[in-house]
């Protein structure tokens, strides 16, 4: 099957596996600075200075159908939405300054 994007695509189920692949290859690993703090501080990985509005990740929450969320889960969803709103607002401010 022909896919648009990076070829070959690498799909893993483990963050540690993804980091190992990035350290031992030329693969790009999209991640936050906090997610990669150890690797960045030890120079095992480095950040590319690249900014593109099309390379933006969005959080995804998965839940079981027909199940009521617990109060803690509902609060977590609220927090994720609030952080996402703050990030979108900050991005708008950054682009206005340029």
N, C-alpha and C positions, 0 to 999 in steps of 0.2 A: 504494500500500500504506500503510495506517495503522500508524504506529509509536508506541509509548509513548516518552515522554522529550521531549527538546528537538526542536523543529521549526523550521526544517528542520535536519536533521543535516548536519554538515559533515565530510567525510572527505577527508583528504589523505595523501600519501605522503612528506611532507617536514616536518621540525620547523620549518624556517625559514618555510615557507608557513603553517603553523599559527600561528606567532608573528605573522606579518604580518597574518593575518586578525584575530587577537585585538587587535592594535594599531589596526587601522583599522575596527573594528566594535564592537558590544556583545556579541560572542561570549565565552563563558566558555572558558577554556583551563585544563584541569586539568594541573598540572605542579608539579614540586618547586622549591623556592627555588634550589637549585643549578642546575637546568636553566634557570631564568629570571633568573639573577643579573645579567646585563648589562642586561636590560630593566627589572628592578626598581630597580637602582641609578641608572639614567638616567631614571626615572619614565615610561618608555614603557608599562609595565604596572604594575598594583598588585594586591596580594593582598586578597582578600575574607576578612574574619575570620569564617569559617564552619566549623563542625565538625559532622560527621554520620557516625555509624557506617556508614550505608548508602553514603556516598561514599568508598569505600576501594578503591584500586587494588591489584592483585596482579600480580606479574611472570609473564610467560609466556615459555617457551623453546620454540623451534621447531627441529626437527631432521629430517634425512632418515630415512625409515623403513629398517630393515634395515642401518643403518650403525653401526659402533662409534664411540663418542665417543673423541676423543683424550684423553690424560691432562690436558692443559690445559683442555679442555672439561668434563671430569668435575670438575676442581677448581673451575671457574667455577660449575657447578651447585651444588656444595657451599657455595660462598661466598654465592650468591644465597639458598639455603635458610637459611643461618645468619643473614644480615641480616634476612630475612623473619621468622624466629623472634624475633629481638631486637626488631623493630618491634612484633610482636604482643604480646610481653611488656611492652614499654614502654606500649603503649596500654592494656593491662589495669591497669597501675600508675597511669596518669593517671586512669582512670575510677574507681579505688578511692579516690583522694584526694579527688575531688569530693564 
